[in-house]
């Protein structure tokens, strides 16, 4: 089954960038085109994979880099032999 492209984001980084920018959750949500609840879910980590358009809008609204917002890659498990 084909999985759509998503981005794993770092919720703590989103919260820090939002607060540093002096934005409320509602203000950020309005700029991104999502709900305040959606932003809260991203920040808490209960939602970690926004769609590409949402991620790009989030990154632009926060004026942040991919390096700052994306979660570190998960280590791959060792191969079983």
Steps between C-alpha positions, in 0.01 A plus 500: 500500500636844409545743787469875428800720571486657846745676725576394858513823699647589839212633708726665757677692223167615356390628841835674562497667157139610541561648841822667388303661216244625753217307335203333661391155390197661338715754316726228364202282410342787308818556299545129427135431423437243771327503838647610832444144618710364210790729600465380859511139388819566302661674796406222743612230261162328477510584130844482339452476125341803332442485126756676277281810441434539873867448587614758244243753625611434858867543413430824312276643773768435761785608268680186611728252329445132434792425730315675782150358449556144381538227758834322498488182293422185688784251507441199281492170686785262433436239235408157620708219367 
